[in-house]
């Protein structure tokens, strides 16, 4: 049902994610905070609100960097690349995809290279 809300009521989905974000921030749950930033960014990207998508993805990236979680960092960097690619900014997208690829290689996570 939540998945359908995303497609049929994306602003409602964002509102729910914002509520969840407030709760996880109050509880100091950094992993869940980063995940929620990524979720919100994803909804904005689906809505083609790319500036908002980038804003939330970058907030997630900051947390993953603080938590020293390179695989999650690479995932978000790849999502940022997707945003630029969707905007037709392919050179900028390629910078992010290459950065993500370096992290995936360094972490020996070759399965992710096929999707980047």
Secondary structure, 3 states (H helix, E strand, C coil): CHHHHHHHCHHHHHHHHHHHHHHHHHHCCHHHHHHHHHHHHHHHHHCCCHHHHHHHHHHHHHHHHHCCCHHHHHHHHHHHHHHHHHCCCHHHHHHHHHHHHHHHHHCCCHHHHHHC
